[in-house]
Amino acid sequence: MARRDTRELILQTSLRLFNHLGEPNVTTNLIADEAEISPGNLYYHFRQKQDIVENLFSRFAESLLPLIDISPDSPFDAESLWFRMHMVFEVKGQYRFIYRNLSDLENRMPNVDKALKAILLREKTAITALFYALSSREVMRARDMELSLLTDQLMITLTYWIPFADLFDPQGFKDGTAQVKAIARIFLLTLPYLNEPWRGEAEGLAQAYLGNLA
């Protein structure tokens, strides 16, 4: 097998195992066994498990950042925002091991923790900018304090929906229902602050997608 193919095999095998078993519970020997390569072959490509995690995190960041960097001047409607949110949650679901135990990751892998905190800050900044843009267009009506608290609430959902789904809807990652429910929570949280026709459109989308899960 070519070197590039072996490296990719290791990364894909590691991602599958990390998501299924939890990254702390996966050893390099287990990765090698699952990939059907020798431990020495794995060591040739990655000196330690942390190198694998950092490579997977880089892929995660490359996929996520273009989705959260939304220009406040972009023309948006409820459906286009739902579609963008769906892509965001799909990427996070694909690399869900990152969000499963953030405090453990922080203690063991400071480089990943630093990069993740930078992404979270960028995500929060994008939400804040979007809310103020929607307020200036009279799509939303809320005071600064309300927008700040709403942003925090959305960040909690965006950051911790994966541990929540692990507890209450573990099968939801396989059929996509966990992602849909998380997006619906975000839309429903914003409803009290939306003006018509946005409020009706957002509520209709959330109810339609949730109805398809029944």
C-alpha positions as CSV (number, residue, x, y, z in Angstrom):
1,M,0.0,0.0,0.0
2,A,1.3,3.4,-0.9
3,R,2.5,5.7,2.0
4,R,-0.2,8.3,1.3
5,D,-2.9,5.5,1.4
6,T,-1.6,4.1,4.6
7,R,-1.6,7.5,6.3
8,E,-5.2,8.1,5.1
9,L,-6.2,4.6,6.4
10,I,-4.8,5.4,9.8
11,L,-6.6,8.7,10.0
12,Q,-9.9,7.2,8.9
13,T,-9.6,4.2,11.2
14,S,-8.7,6.5,14.1
15,L,-11.7,8.8,13.4
16,R,-14.1,5.9,13.4
17,L,-12.7,4.4,16.6
18,F,-12.5,7.8,18.4
19,N,-16.1,8.5,17.6
20,H,-17.3,5.0,18.6
21,L,-15.2,4.3,21.7
22,G,-14.0,7.7,22.8
23,E,-10.5,9.0,22.0
24,P,-9.1,8.3,25.5
25,N,-10.1,4.7,25.2
26,V,-8.3,4.1,21.9
27,T,-4.7,3.0,21.8
28,T,-2.3,3.1,18.8
29,N,-2.2,-0.7,19.0
30,L,-5.9,-0.9,18.6
31,I,-5.8,1.5,15.6
32,A,-3.1,-0.6,14.0
33,D,-5.1,-3.8,14.6
34,E,-8.3,-2.3,13.1
35,A,-6.3,-0.9,10.1
36,E,-4.6,-4.3,9.7
37,I,-1.1,-2.8,9.7
38,S,1.8,-3.3,12.1
39,P,2.4,-0.9,15.1
40,G,5.7,-0.1,13.5
41,N,4.0,1.0,10.2
42,L,1.7,3.3,12.2
43,Y,4.6,4.7,14.1
44,Y,6.3,5.5,10.8
45,H,3.5,7.8,9.9
46,F,2.6,9.1,13.4
47,R,5.0,9.1,16.3
48,Q,2.2,9.2,18.9
49,K,-1.6,9.2,19.2
50,Q,-1.6,13.0,19.8
51,D,-0.2,13.5,16.3
52,I,-3.3,11.6,14.9
53,V,-5.6,13.7,17.0
54,E,-4.0,17.0,15.8
55,N,-4.2,15.9,12.2
56,L,-7.9,15.1,12.5
57,F,-8.5,18.3,14.3
58,S,-6.9,20.2,11.4
59,R,-9.3,18.5,9.0
60,F,-12.2,19.4,11.3
61,A,-11.1,23.1,11.4
62,E,-10.7,23.3,7.6
63,S,-14.2,22.0,7.1
64,L,-15.9,24.0,9.8
65,L,-14.4,27.5,9.5
66,P,-15.8,28.4,6.1
67,L,-19.2,27.5,7.4
68,I,-19.1,29.7,10.5
69,D,-17.5,32.7,8.9
70,I,-20.7,34.3,7.7
71,S,-20.7,37.8,6.4
72,P,-23.3,40.0,8.2
73,D,-24.0,41.6,4.8
74,S,-25.0,38.3,3.2
75,P,-28.7,37.9,2.1
76,F,-30.2,35.3,4.4
77,D,-33.6,33.7,4.8
78,A,-34.6,31.1,7.4
79,E,-34.2,28.2,4.9
80,S,-30.7,29.2,3.9
81,L,-29.6,29.6,7.5
82,W,-31.1,26.1,8.3
83,F,-29.1,24.6,5.5
84,R,-25.9,26.2,6.7
85,M,-26.6,25.1,10.3
86,H,-27.2,21.6,9.0
87,M,-23.7,21.6,7.4
88,V,-22.2,22.9,10.6
89,F,-23.8,20.2,12.7
90,E,-22.9,17.5,10.1
91,V,-19.2,18.5,10.3
92,K,-19.3,18.5,14.1
93,G,-21.1,15.1,14.1
94,Q,-18.4,13.7,11.8
95,Y,-15.7,14.7,14.3
96,R,-17.8,14.4,17.4
97,F,-15.0,12.8,19.5
98,I,-13.6,16.4,19.9
99,Y,-16.7,17.6,21.8
100,R,-17.3,14.6,24.0
101,N,-15.0,15.5,26.9
102,L,-13.6,19.0,26.5
103,S,-12.1,19.3,29.9
104,D,-10.1,16.0,29.4
105,L,-8.9,17.2,26.0
106,E,-7.9,20.6,27.5
107,N,-5.7,18.8,30.2
108,R,-4.0,16.3,27.9
109,M,-3.6,18.2,24.6
110,P,-3.1,22.0,25.1
111,N,-2.4,22.6,21.4
112,V,-5.8,21.2,20.4
113,D,-7.5,22.9,23.3
114,K,-6.0,26.3,22.3
115,A,-7.1,25.8,18.7
116,L,-10.6,24.7,19.7
117,K,-11.1,27.7,22.0
118,A,-10.1,29.9,19.1
119,I,-12.8,28.3,16.9
120,L,-15.4,28.7,19.6
121,L,-14.6,32.4,20.0
122,R,-14.8,32.8,16.2
123,E,-18.2,31.0,16.3
124,K,-19.5,33.3,19.0
125,T,-18.2,36.4,17.2
126,A,-20.0,35.3,14.0
127,I,-23.3,34.7,15.9
128,T,-23.1,38.1,17.6
129,A,-22.4,39.8,14.3
130,L,-25.3,38.0,12.6
131,F,-27.7,38.9,15.4
132,Y,-26.8,42.6,15.2
133,A,-27.1,42.5,11.4
134,L,-30.6,41.0,11.7
135,S,-31.5,43.5,14.3
136,S,-30.5,46.4,12.1
137,R,-32.7,45.0,9.4
138,E,-35.6,44.7,11.9
139,V,-35.7,40.9,11.5
140,M,-35.0,40.6,15.3
141,R,-36.1,42.8,18.2
142,A,-34.0,42.4,21.3
143,R,-32.0,44.5,23.7
144,D,-28.2,44.2,23.9
145,M,-28.4,42.1,27.1
146,E,-30.9,39.8,25.6
147,L,-28.8,39.3,22.5
148,S,-25.8,38.6,24.7
149,L,-27.6,35.9,26.7
150,L,-29.2,34.4,23.6
151,T,-25.7,34.1,22.0
152,D,-24.5,32.3,25.2
153,Q,-27.4,29.9,25.1
154,L,-26.8,29.1,21.4
155,M,-23.1,28.6,22.1
156,I,-24.1,26.1,24.8
157,T,-26.2,24.2,22.3
158,L,-23.5,24.4,19.6
159,T,-20.8,23.1,22.0
160,Y,-22.6,20.5,24.1
161,W,-25.2,19.0,21.9
162,I,-23.0,16.0,21.3
163,P,-22.7,14.9,25.0
164,F,-26.4,15.6,25.3
165,A,-27.2,13.3,22.4
166,D,-24.8,10.7,23.7
167,L,-26.9,10.5,26.9
168,F,-30.4,10.8,25.4
169,D,-30.3,9.9,21.7
170,P,-27.1,7.8,20.9
171,Q,-28.7,6.4,17.8
172,G,-29.3,9.9,16.5
173,F,-25.8,10.2,15.1
174,K,-26.4,7.2,12.7
175,D,-29.7,8.5,11.1
176,G,-29.0,12.3,11.5
177,T,-31.8,12.9,14.0
178,A,-29.5,14.2,16.6
179,Q,-28.3,16.9,14.3
180,V,-31.8,17.9,13.2
181,K,-33.0,18.1,16.8
182,A,-30.0,20.3,17.8
183,I,-30.7,22.7,14.9
184,A,-34.4,22.9,15.8
185,R,-33.5,23.8,19.3
186,I,-31.5,26.8,18.0
187,F,-34.3,27.9,15.8
188,L,-36.8,27.6,18.5
189,L,-34.6,29.5,21.0
190,T,-34.6,32.5,18.7
191,L,-38.3,32.6,18.0
192,P,-39.3,35.0,20.8
193,Y,-36.9,37.6,19.3
194,L,-37.9,37.3,15.6
195,N,-40.3,39.5,13.7
196,E,-42.7,38.2,11.1
197,P,-42.4,36.8,8.5
198,W,-39.1,35.4,9.8
199,R,-40.7,34.0,13.0
200,G,-43.3,32.0,11.0
201,E,-40.7,30.8,8.6
202,A,-38.3,29.7,11.3
203,E,-41.0,28.0,13.3
204,G,-42.4,26.3,10.2
205,L,-39.0,24.9,9.3
206,A,-38.3,23.6,12.8
207,Q,-41.8,22.0,13.1
208,A,-41.5,20.5,9.6
209,Y,-38.1,18.8,10.2
210,L,-39.2,17.7,13.7
211,G,-42.4,16.3,12.2
212,N,-40.4,14.2,9.8
213,L,-38.7,12.5,12.8
214,A,-42.0,11.3,14.3
